[in-house]
Each structure stands twice: as C-alpha cells, then as structure tokens.
Amino acid sequence: MQTERVTFLTTPDHKAALDAFAANSGMSVGRVVREATTRYIATPASRDEEAALAFLAPEIEAAVDDMKMSIQSMRENIARTCAVVDAVLAGERP
C-alpha cells in the first residue's frame, strides 16, 4: 500500500484524547484517523437520512396525534360498553 503523509493541527487536549483512544484501542493514531475519516467520508447517506428524518418528523408527529385521538375514542367506547354490560348484568335496561 502506497501512503502519503497528512498533517493537521489540533488542540493539545484533542491530541491527548486521540493518543489515549488509540492506545486503549490497541491502534496507532494514524489508524484511528484513517478509520474515522473513512467513516466520515462514507456518510453522505447519513446526511440524506437526516434530511429524510426532518421531512418525516412532522408526519410522524401528526400520526401520533391521530393515534392518541383514536385511543381516546376507543377508551370512551369501552367505558360505554362496560356501562351497558354492567346495567344488563344488574337487570336494568340500558
């Protein structure tokens, strides 16, 4: 594999965190940076997914509101049905 050198500037804290992460992971700093940048470059789909989620969020919120209203309606129907059943069991006319 042919390689080329890439130099970037970072803060001392970030460099220390990068060194510590690499050491704890059993990797070189170069490998950590290569893997991280490879994942970053490969994420345009994630940006598309974020846009899709932003588009879908209002639709999902509306659907949840509709479900809440349906559930409330079902609860009311169940309560009315229970009242009728209780009346019939008690010998009353509903």
Long-range contacts (C-beta under 8 A, 24 or more apart in sequence): 6-33
